[in-house]
Amino acid sequence: MLRHKPLQRSTLATAYETLELIFHEAIRKLRKTHASAVHGMVMAIIQALIMVLMMYAIFSILGMRRIAVRGDFMLYVMSGVFLFMTHVKAINAVAAADGPSSTMMMHAPMNPVISICGAALASLYQQVLAAAVILFAYHALWNPITIEYPVGMVGMFLLSWFCGVGIGMLFLVANPWQPDVVGIIRRIYTRANMIASGKMILANNTPASTRNLFDWNPLFHTIDQARGYIFLNYAPRYTSFDYAVIVALTCIMIGLMAEFFNRQHVSASWGKRR
């Protein structure tokens, strides 16, 4: 008679509660790394702007502007930088999300999947804001820009983020077993993407022998496809967004299965010997 009966909730109510938890976790992530959320937003904008100016200087100094697609050169630079930073930031954010041994998991109904979703959403919010502010400032103050297919461009931007989430999950689930090795591999991957992302080249103008060095990277495909949607004078022939979708879904499925395995073997002593 005195037995506690759990409250029966509808599927819609459970989904709403989960989305609310993800929202609050994303806010916590935004406020965790900086003194305030506004400070974090400003830093994201400054980082993206510095990367754009650095790439512009490299292109100008090395005389590489002639290999760019015909059109607004600054937009060509930003198309590569924004997708690259979104991809890398998503990897780092998800890889640093709270795992099953975190103290946050002691607070029901918190779980690692909500932590991953919150970290990924916080990263996407920062990069969308940074890209929007820089594009608007350039459009209003310097040169009006024209994007031929904005929906396709936004789709490639989100796909770059989605691929970063999938790859970040692989680093996250592998981290408890070999944290030092996984950390080194993650840094190597993110640094290598400075070149392997192909943000400084066009796939159509690259020899097959060189293009084969970039084909494995889903970011190479999304950046090249994005430029096809942005510029009227460019039509990608050697890349496909299907490959990036397959890689992202595969990484996420592997990450979810490995996360379930980790939860069965979770230990409070993980990382204590470091």
C-alpha positions as CSV (number, residue, x, y, z in Angstrom):
1,M,0.0,0.0,0.0
2,L,2.9,2.3,0.8
3,R,5.0,1.3,-2.2
4,H,6.2,4.2,-4.3
5,K,4.8,4.2,-7.8
6,P,6.9,6.0,-10.5
7,L,5.2,8.7,-12.4
8,Q,4.2,7.5,-15.8
9,R,5.1,10.1,-18.4
10,S,4.1,10.3,-22.1
11,T,6.7,10.0,-24.8
12,L,6.2,13.6,-25.7
13,A,6.9,14.7,-22.1
14,T,10.0,12.6,-21.9
15,A,11.3,14.0,-25.2
16,Y,10.7,17.5,-24.0
17,E,12.5,16.9,-20.7
18,T,15.5,15.4,-22.6
19,L,15.7,18.5,-25.0
20,E,15.5,20.8,-21.9
21,L,18.4,18.9,-20.3
22,I,20.4,19.2,-23.5
23,F,19.7,22.9,-23.6
24,H,20.8,23.5,-20.1
25,E,23.9,21.4,-20.6
26,A,24.8,23.4,-23.6
27,I,24.5,26.6,-21.6
28,R,26.7,25.1,-18.9
29,K,29.3,24.2,-21.4
30,L,29.3,27.8,-22.8
31,R,29.8,29.2,-19.3
32,K,32.3,26.6,-18.2
33,T,35.3,27.7,-20.2
34,H,35.0,31.4,-19.8
35,A,34.0,33.9,-17.2
36,S,30.7,34.6,-19.0
37,A,28.8,33.4,-22.0
38,V,29.4,36.8,-23.7
39,H,33.1,36.4,-23.2
40,G,33.0,33.0,-24.8
41,M,31.1,34.4,-27.8
42,V,33.6,37.2,-28.3
43,M,36.5,34.8,-28.1
44,A,35.0,32.5,-30.7
45,I,34.5,35.5,-33.1
46,I,38.1,36.7,-32.5
47,Q,39.5,33.2,-33.1
48,A,37.6,32.8,-36.4
49,L,38.6,36.3,-37.5
50,I,42.3,35.6,-36.8
51,M,42.1,32.4,-38.8
52,V,40.5,34.1,-41.7
53,L,43.1,36.9,-41.7
54,M,45.9,34.4,-41.4
55,M,44.7,32.4,-44.3
56,Y,44.2,35.5,-46.4
57,A,47.8,36.6,-45.6
58,I,49.2,33.1,-46.5
59,F,47.4,33.1,-49.9
60,S,48.6,36.6,-50.7
61,I,52.2,36.1,-49.6
62,L,52.6,32.8,-51.4
63,G,50.8,34.0,-54.5
64,M,48.1,31.4,-54.3
65,R,45.2,33.6,-55.2
66,R,45.3,32.5,-58.8
67,I,44.3,28.9,-57.8
68,A,41.1,30.2,-56.1
69,V,37.7,29.9,-57.7
70,R,36.6,32.9,-59.8
71,G,34.6,35.2,-57.5
72,D,35.0,36.9,-54.1
73,F,38.4,35.8,-52.8
74,M,37.6,36.6,-49.2
75,L,34.5,34.5,-49.4
76,Y,36.6,31.7,-50.8
77,V,38.9,31.9,-47.8
78,M,36.0,32.1,-45.3
79,S,34.2,29.1,-46.8
80,G,37.2,26.9,-45.9
81,V,38.0,28.5,-42.5
82,F,34.5,28.4,-41.1
83,L,33.9,24.8,-42.0
84,F,37.3,23.8,-40.7
85,M,36.9,25.5,-37.4
86,T,33.3,24.1,-37.0
87,H,34.6,20.6,-37.6
88,V,37.6,20.9,-35.3
89,K,35.7,22.7,-32.5
90,A,33.0,20.0,-32.6
91,I,35.7,17.3,-32.2
92,N,37.3,19.0,-29.2
93,A,34.0,19.8,-27.5
94,V,32.6,16.3,-27.8
95,A,35.9,14.6,-26.9
96,A,36.0,16.7,-23.7
97,A,32.3,15.9,-22.8
98,D,31.6,14.4,-19.4
99,G,31.9,10.6,-19.4
100,P,30.1,7.9,-17.4
101,S,32.6,8.3,-14.5
102,S,32.0,12.1,-14.2
103,T,30.4,13.4,-11.1
104,M,27.7,15.0,-13.2
105,M,26.4,11.5,-14.0
106,M,25.3,11.2,-10.3
107,H,22.5,13.7,-10.9
108,A,19.6,11.9,-12.5
109,P,18.4,12.0,-15.2
110,M,21.8,13.1,-16.5
111,N,23.6,10.7,-18.8
112,P,26.6,10.7,-21.2
113,V,24.5,11.1,-24.3
114,I,22.9,14.3,-22.9
115,S,26.4,15.6,-22.1
116,I,27.6,14.8,-25.7
117,C,24.6,16.5,-27.2
118,G,25.0,19.6,-25.0
119,A,28.7,19.9,-25.8
120,A,28.0,19.5,-29.6
121,L,25.2,22.1,-29.5
122,A,27.3,24.6,-27.6
123,S,30.1,24.3,-30.1
124,L,27.7,24.7,-33.0
125,Y,26.2,27.8,-31.4
126,Q,29.5,29.5,-31.0
127,Q,30.6,28.8,-34.6
128,V,27.3,29.8,-36.2
129,L,27.5,33.1,-34.3
130,A,31.1,33.7,-35.2
131,A,30.5,33.0,-38.9
132,A,27.3,35.1,-39.0
133,V,29.0,38.1,-37.3
134,I,32.0,38.0,-39.6
135,L,30.0,37.5,-42.8
136,F,27.6,40.3,-41.9
137,A,30.5,42.7,-41.0
138,Y,32.3,41.9,-44.3
139,H,29.0,42.3,-46.3
140,A,28.1,45.6,-44.7
141,L,31.5,47.3,-44.4
142,W,33.6,46.0,-47.3
143,N,32.0,44.1,-50.1
144,P,28.5,42.7,-50.6
145,I,28.6,39.0,-50.9
146,T,26.4,36.7,-53.0
147,I,25.8,33.0,-52.2
148,E,24.2,31.1,-55.1
149,Y,22.6,28.4,-53.0
150,P,22.5,29.4,-49.3
151,V,20.5,26.3,-48.2
152,G,23.2,23.9,-49.7
153,M,26.0,26.0,-48.1
154,V,24.3,25.8,-44.7
155,G,23.8,22.1,-45.2
156,M,27.5,21.6,-45.7
157,F,28.3,23.7,-42.7
158,L,26.1,21.5,-40.5
159,L,27.5,18.4,-42.1
160,S,31.0,19.5,-41.2
161,W,29.9,19.9,-37.6
162,F,28.1,16.5,-37.7
163,C,31.2,14.8,-38.9
164,G,33.2,16.5,-36.1
165,V,30.6,15.2,-33.6
166,G,31.0,11.6,-34.9
167,I,34.8,11.7,-34.8
168,G,34.8,13.4,-31.4
169,M,32.7,10.5,-30.0
170,L,35.4,8.1,-31.1
171,F,38.0,10.0,-29.1
172,L,35.6,10.4,-26.2
173,V,34.9,6.6,-25.8
174,A,38.6,5.7,-26.3
175,N,39.9,8.3,-23.9
176,P,39.3,6.3,-20.6
177,W,41.4,3.4,-21.8
178,Q,44.4,5.2,-23.1
179,P,44.0,8.9,-22.3
180,D,47.6,10.0,-23.2
181,V,47.7,8.2,-26.5
182,V,44.2,9.3,-27.5
183,G,45.1,12.9,-26.6
184,I,48.1,12.8,-28.9
185,I,46.1,11.2,-31.7
186,R,43.4,13.9,-31.4
187,R,46.0,16.7,-31.5
188,I,47.7,15.1,-34.6
189,Y,44.3,14.8,-36.4
190,T,43.2,18.4,-35.7
191,R,46.6,19.8,-36.7
192,A,46.8,17.6,-39.8
193,N,43.4,19.0,-40.9
194,M,45.1,22.4,-41.4
195,I,46.3,20.9,-44.6
196,A,44.3,17.7,-45.1
197,S,41.0,19.6,-45.0
198,G,41.8,21.0,-48.5
199,K,40.6,24.4,-47.5
200,M,43.5,26.0,-49.5
201,I,42.8,24.0,-52.8
202,L,40.1,23.2,-55.2
203,A,39.5,19.5,-55.9
204,N,38.8,20.2,-59.6
205,N,42.1,21.8,-60.1
206,T,44.2,19.3,-58.1
207,P,46.0,16.4,-59.8
208,A,44.7,12.9,-59.1
209,S,47.9,11.9,-57.3
210,T,47.5,14.8,-54.9
211,R,43.8,14.5,-54.5
212,N,44.1,11.0,-53.3
213,L,45.9,12.3,-50.3
214,F,42.8,14.2,-49.2
215,D,39.9,11.9,-50.3
216,W,39.8,10.0,-47.0
217,N,38.9,13.2,-45.1
218,P,35.1,14.0,-44.9
219,L,36.0,17.6,-44.3
220,F,37.7,17.8,-47.7
221,H,34.4,16.7,-49.3
222,T,32.2,19.1,-47.4
223,I,34.4,22.1,-48.0
224,D,34.6,21.4,-51.7
225,Q,30.8,20.8,-51.9
226,A,30.2,24.0,-50.0
227,R,32.2,26.0,-52.5
228,G,30.0,24.5,-55.3
229,Y,27.0,25.9,-53.5
230,I,28.5,29.3,-52.8
231,F,30.1,30.1,-56.2
232,L,28.3,30.1,-59.5
233,N,31.5,29.3,-61.5
234,Y,32.4,26.1,-59.6
235,A,30.9,22.7,-59.9
236,P,32.6,19.9,-57.8
237,R,33.3,16.8,-59.8
238,Y,35.5,14.7,-57.5
239,T,33.8,15.1,-54.1
240,S,30.5,14.0,-52.7
241,F,28.6,14.9,-49.5
242,D,27.3,11.2,-49.4
243,Y,30.8,10.1,-48.2
244,A,30.7,12.6,-45.3
245,V,27.3,11.5,-44.2
246,I,28.3,7.8,-44.2
247,V,31.5,8.5,-42.3
248,A,29.6,10.6,-39.7
249,L,26.8,8.1,-39.2
250,T,29.4,5.2,-38.9
251,C,31.4,7.1,-36.3
252,I,28.3,7.9,-34.3
253,M,27.1,4.3,-34.3
254,I,30.5,3.0,-33.2
255,G,30.7,5.7,-30.6
256,L,27.3,4.9,-29.1
257,M,28.1,1.2,-29.0
258,A,31.4,1.9,-27.3
259,E,29.8,4.3,-24.9
260,F,27.3,1.6,-23.8
261,F,30.3,-0.8,-23.3
262,N,32.1,1.8,-21.3
263,R,29.1,2.3,-19.1
264,Q,29.1,-1.4,-18.2
265,H,32.8,-1.2,-17.1
266,V,32.8,2.3,-15.6
267,S,35.1,2.8,-12.6
268,A,35.7,5.7,-10.3
269,S,39.4,4.9,-10.5
270,W,39.7,5.8,-14.2
271,G,42.4,8.3,-14.6
272,K,43.6,8.2,-11.0
273,R,47.0,6.9,-12.0
274,R,47.8,9.7,-14.3
